[in-house]
Structure formats: C-alpha cells, structure tokens
Amino acid sequence: MSSNKQNSWFNWISPSKTDGISNNRTIALQYVGGKSSRTGETITPESALQNPTVFACVSFLAQTIAQLPWGVSQHDAVGFNPITDHSLQALLNRPNKAMGQYEFKHAIVVDLLTYGNCYILKVITSSGKVIELIPLRADQMTPVLSASGKRSYRHEDGTLYPDERIIHIRDFIGASIDGLSKVKQCANLVAIDNAIDNTLADYFRNGTAISGVVSYPGDLPPEVKKAFAQGWVEKFGGAGSSRGSIAVLDGGATFTQVESQSPADADMMALKTQTMTRIAAIFRVPAYAIEIADGSKYDNLSQRQSGFYRDSIAPLTKNIQQKMSEGLLDDLSLEIEFDSSEIVKGDMQTATKVAVEAVGAGLLTINEGRDLIGYAESSELKPKEVKGPTDEK
C-alpha cells in the first residue's frame, strides 16, 4: 500500500477537528493509567455525591442510621430503655417544623460523611428552653477559635454564633478545630472512578455491538469508507436500531469477528472494581452493600452484619449521641441513645438459634429469648417443672 493510501486510511479513522468528537477515551486512559496522579477534575462534596460509588456509600450509611430509633435514657441502662416522658423526647421526634426525625438524622450523617462536619443550631427561648434543632449547611459555616480557646461559629452571612448555640459534630477528629472530610481524602479515587465511567460511556456511545473488521476487495475512496462507517455505527452501534442483530454484506465484503472484550477492557473493569472497593473502604461500607461481589456466602452474612455495626455504624452513632447529649442535657446521668438492636440482632435464623441455645443453657428465660428474636413477652410460657425421684409414684 502506498504512503498516500496509508495517509488516507489513517486520516479516515482519526477524528478530525471538524467532527465535533472529543477523544475522551484517550484522555481518560492517560490519567487512569497512572501517567498523572490527578485527572484535573475538581472534587467537591456536592460533585462527589454525583459519583455513584460515593452516593451509594453515603446513602447506605445515612439511611441505616436515620431508621434507628433514639431517645433519652439512663447513661448506665442495659439495652435501649428510653424515658418516654422526658421533655426532650418530643424534640427528638420532631426536631423542627420542616423536618421529621428521619430527615434530621439523615442530614446529620450526610454532612458528616461529605464535609466532615455537622452544625446544628439550637433555637432557644428566653427561658433557656430548646424548642427547635436546625441543621445549618456545613459549607456555609466556619469554626472560629479565640486566643482564650473559646469557640464560636461564623455563618457566611456574617452571623457569629456562640458555642452554646451550636452543636458541632466532627467526623474525623484531628488537631484542627473542624473535622476532616472523607471526600477530600478520596478525591483522587473519585476522579479516577468518574474517568472510568466517562470512558465506558464513551465506549458504549461510539462502539459497535458487532465487533470486527469489514474488508472490501480493492480500494475504496475515503468518503465511501467514512459513509460506510457512519452507517454501520448508526445501525449497529450502542443506540442503533439493529444492535445485536446479523449484518448481511454484499459487494464481496467480508466481516471478521474479533473478541468482544479486549485485555485492556478487562483491565478497565478490574480497575473500576478496585476504585469502588477503595472508596467504600474509606467510608467504611462493606463491598456487598454496594453490590460488589466479594465471595460472601449467606451463612456468614450475620457475622458480617455484626462487623458492619461495630466498624461502620457504631462509631457514627456514638459520636452523634455524645455530642447531642452534651449540647442538650445538663444531667450527666442521662444520654441521648440510638437503638441499634435490630442491626446487631442479625438474620432471624441465626438469632433464633442463639436464643434457643441461650434458653437451653439457662442463660436466658423463655421470655428473654422471645425478646431477643423480636417476639412479645408471653404470660403463658413458664419454665417446665422437672420432677425428681420422690415425685414419682
């Protein structure tokens, strides 16, 4: 083949500046491949939530904690025993006029996970009673530390709130006055994950379902080749009307099938799984929770559930309940507590087995065993009387 024909061929397969097609796949592969430690994309808490992996992690944790009941209880009480007639209970059930307790707890966790900080304004009457709890946007608040060590909080509108008006919950606590954002810690991973998604979307949009090479006897003019390629993509491409069907060629043309997935494509998918797993690890979310296959079997899911509570949920709930208790309760014998029994309990089969074994060993009464698996106490159930030798006739 002459050099002129080679140039014509390569000009045809290379996107021209007038085509309006950006070579995003090449750019993404360049950065994903490690030639640069940054993709150039700016990751903020708002943009990070547009990433499916981050959104799945934050939603999973926020929804889990938002569903947990909470209330005021004795600090040393065993289990969850809320004081139903405590004056703060109504406030916890309806923190403000615009939000129920589910929305309120959900908002707290989302801010903690994305900004590393949550700021709750206490609306206080002249008599000192807290009547509303209003979450303030974390990106609009700045903690201020005076020379004497006194904290205050400045809103972007210029309002300066004293420490006693704000409940400040920090996620990752270091030497700084404010918390450390998980989004900032995984910004590069999020940017890489976005680049992979863009690459896959570009491949789907511009690729063809029938992968192969079409050969014609002799030479074809460049404009014919280009017209054929455009027609092929329109018919068999990602959004084509005949995607996945059979191509019938004439004029002596032949079609050679190629592998539908190249080694590079397999590497791309493996990298996608790796970035998702690493992002989930930063948010302390197990892989199975965001639909990443990790080899887990059903019989060990209850153990994983227990580990999930210990490693992921408990650190968040304990942090929230301690700061809420400090900000709302003067009595040190009381605390605001989450009821996490449903998470710890695990699946019904495992809980029932544990209850039966505990009752059989005399560690629990029958009603305590019923309570463990979520059944109400029964007055008809009594321990069976064991007859001794002297009772026999």
N, C-alpha and C positions, 0 to 999 in steps of 0.2 A: 504494500500500500504506500502510495506516495506521501510525502510530507504534507502536501496541500490537502489530501484527503484526510490525513490524520488530524490536521488542524481543524478541518471542517467537522470531523466527528467529535472532537473534544469541545469545540465551541457549542455543539448541539447539546451535549449532556451537562455542560456547566451553566448554571443560572446566570443570565445576563443582568446588568444593572437596570435594564428597562422592563424586566419580567415582573418586578414588584415582589420577588420571592427572596426572603432573607434566609441565609444559610444558618439557621438557628441550631441545627443539629451539630454542625461542626463546632460552633462556639461552645455549646453545652458540653460536648465531648472533651474539648480542650480543657475546660475548667474541672470537669468531673475527673478527668484522667490524672489530675494532680500536678499539672504544669503551673497552676497558680493555687495558692491557699485560699483565695477568695474568688467568688463569682462576680463581684462587683455589685451585687444586689444588696440594698439596704433592708435589713430585717428589723421591724418594729413589733411591739406586742400586737398591734392591730393587723399588720400584714402577716404575722406569724400564724394568727388564727385562720387565715385563708389557706394555710398548708393543711392538707387532710390529716397527716400524722399528728401534728400539734393539736388540731381541733379535736381529733378522736381522743387523745390523751387528756386534754383539759376537760372535755365534755364528760368523759368516763368518771374522772375523779369528782368533778363538781356535782354531777347528777347523783353519784353514790352518796356523797356526804349530805347533799340537800335533802335526801329522803330520810335521813336519820332523825328520829325524834330527839328533842332536847328539852331540858327543864332545869329548875333549881333543885339541888339535892344536898344532903349532908355530905361533907367532904370525905368522911370515913365510911360512908354507907356501902354495903355489899350489893353489887348489882345496880341497876337503874331504878331508883325509887324517888321520883320527883315529888316535890312538895306542891301539890296541885293548887293550894290556896295561897301560895306566895304571890305577893304583889307584882313581881317581875314576870310571872308566867304569862299573863295576858300580853305583855310587851314582846316576849319571845314568840308568841303565837302570831302576833301582828305587829312587826317592828315599826311600820309606818303606814300612812294612809294609802300609799301607792303599791306596797309590796306585801305579799304573804311571807311566811317563814321559809318556804321552799325557795322563792326567788331571792330572798335576802341571803340565805346560806350559799346559794349558787353563786351569787355575785361576789361574795367574800372569797370563795375558792378560786374563781376565775381571775380576780385581781391578784391574789397571792401567787398563782402559778405563772401569770404572764408578766406582771410588773414587779413581783417580789414584795409588794406592799399592799395593804388594805387600810383605808381610812374611814372610820365610822364616826359621824357627827352625832353627839348626844344633844337632843333638844330638851332643855331643862327649864322648868317653870321657876317662878320667883321663889317658891318654897323649896327648891332643890330637887324636885321630883323629875325623873327622866320619863318623858311621855312619848318620844319617838327616837328611833335609831335610823339614820340616813347614810347609806354608803356614798362617799364622795369619790369622784373619778381620780384614780391614782395618778394619772398623768398630769393632773392639774394641781397636785399638792407637792409641797417641798418642806421637808422637816428642817427646823432651824434649832441650832444648839447655841445657847448663850455662853458667855465666858464663865458664868457661875454653874453651868451644867444644866440649866433649865431648858426644857424642850417646849417648842411651840411649832405651829404648822401654818405655813403661808399658802393661801389659795392663789391661783393665777389672777384672780380679780382684785388682789391686793388685801383681802381679808386675812388677818392674823388670828388664828385660833389658839387659845391657851391649851396647855397639855391636858387639863381636866375636862375639856370639851371634846377631845378626840380619843377614840380607841384605835391605836395604831398596832396593826398585826404585821409582823415581818415574816417572810418565808425563810430564806437562807440568812442566818444572822451572823454577821462578822463584826469587824471593828467599826464599820460605818454606822451612822445613825439610821440609815434606811436599809431595807432588805435587798438582797441580790436577786435579780430576775433570772429565772430559768431560761427564758427566751434569749437573753443576752449570752448565756453560757452555751447555747446550742445554735447560735445564729448561723455559723458556717454549715452545720449539718442541715439546717432548714433550707438554706440557699442551695445546697447540693441536691437535696430532695426535690426542690422546686425545679432545678435544672433538668433532673431526670424526668420529671413529669412533663416538662415542656418538650423534651426530646421525644418521649413516647407519643405525645400528642401530635408532634410534627411528623413522626414516622407513620402514624395512623392516617393522618390527613394526606400525606404525599406518597405513601407507599401503595402497593397493589396487593390484592388478595391472592392473585395468581402470580407467584414469584418465579421469574425465569428470564430467559433471553430469547428474543424473537430474531430469527436470521432470515434474510432475503438473498436469493441468488443475484449476484451482480451488485452494482452500486445504486443507491437511491439519493436523490437530491436532498440536501439538508432540510428544506422546507417540508418535504414529504415525511421525512423521519420525525420532524417536530410535530407535524399534524397527527401522525400515527400515535406518537407517544401521548399527546394530549387526549386523543380519543380513547386510548387504552385506559388511562387513569380515570377519565370521566365514566367509563363503563364498568371497569373492574376495581377501581380504587376504593379507599376507605368508605366513601359515601356513594359509591357507584350503584346503579340500579341492578347490575348483574354480578355484584360482588359474590365470589364463591362459586360462580357457575362455570360452564365449559366454554372455552374460546375455540371458534372454528375459523381457521385461516385459509386463505387461498393465495393464488399467485406464486405458488412454490415456497411460501414462507413456512418455517418450522419453529416450534416452540420447545425450548429445553428447560425442564423444571430444575429449580435449584432449591437448596434447603430453605425451609420457611423461617428457620431461626439460625442465625449465624453464631459462631462463638462470641463475637462482640455483643450480640443481642443477649446471649445468656449471661455474659459478664455484667451487662447493664442491669438485668433483672436481679442478679445476685447483689449488686451494689445498692439497688433500690431497697431490697430486704434488709441489708446491713444498715443503711441510714435510718430506716424506720425503726429498727430494733434499738439503735443507739439513741435516737430521740426519745423513744419510750423509756429507756433506762434512765435518762436524765429526769424525766417526770415520774419515775418510779411506778410505771404502769407495766404489768406483765404482758408479754408478747401476745398471749392468747386473747387478751382483752381487746386488741385492735386487729384481730384476725390475721395474726402472723403464726403460721404453723411452727410449733416448737417441739413436736413429738410428745405432747402431753396426752395422757390417757385418762379416761373418765374416772378410774379408780384412784387417781392421785390428785384430782381436781380439788377435793376438800382440803387436802394439805396445802395446795397452792392458794386456796381461798384464805386459809388461816395466815399464811405467809404474806399475802397481799394486804390483809388488815394490819398486821404487825409492822410491815415495812413501808406501806404507802398511805393507808388511811389514818392509822393511829397518830403518826407524827403531825398530821394536819389538824385532826380533831383536838388533840391535846393542846396544841398551840393556840387554836381558836378559843377553846373553852377557858384556858387560863387567862388570856388577855381580856376576854369578855367578863370573866369573874372579877378581875382586878378593876375593870372600868365601871362595873355596875353593882358590885356587892361590897359592903363595908364589913360584913360579918365573915371572918376568916374561917369559920366552921362550915360555911356554905360554899358551893361552887355551881357553876353552870356546866352541865354534863350532857354529852351525847349518849344515846342508847345504841350501842354497836352490837347488841346481842345477835341480831339477825345475820350480820356478816360473819361473826365468829362461829355461829352455830353450824354453818356449812350445809351440805345437802341433807335431805330428810333421811335417806338410808343410813348414812354414817351417824347422824345424830341419834336415830332410833337405836342403833347398835350400841352406842356409848351409853345411852340411858338404860337399856336393858342390863348391860354388864354392871353398871354402877348400882342399880337397884338390887341385882342379884348378889353383889358383893357386900351389900349393906351400907354402901357409901351414901346412897340417896334413898329417900322414901319414894313410894309409888307416885305420889302427887308431885314431888320434886322432879322425878323423871318425866312426868307428863309435861311439866312446865318447861323442861329442857327442850322438848321437841315441839313446843308451841301449843299444847293442849291445856284446856282449862282444868282447874282442880276439881276432883270428883269426891263427893262426900260418901259415895257408896263403896269406894275402894278402901279396904283395910288390909293390913298385912295378915296373911294366913296364920292361924294358930297351929303350932306344932305340938302334937300330942306326945307325951312322954310315956315310958313303960307303965307307970302307975295309973295312967288314964285308960289303959286297955282292959277290957273285961276278961 
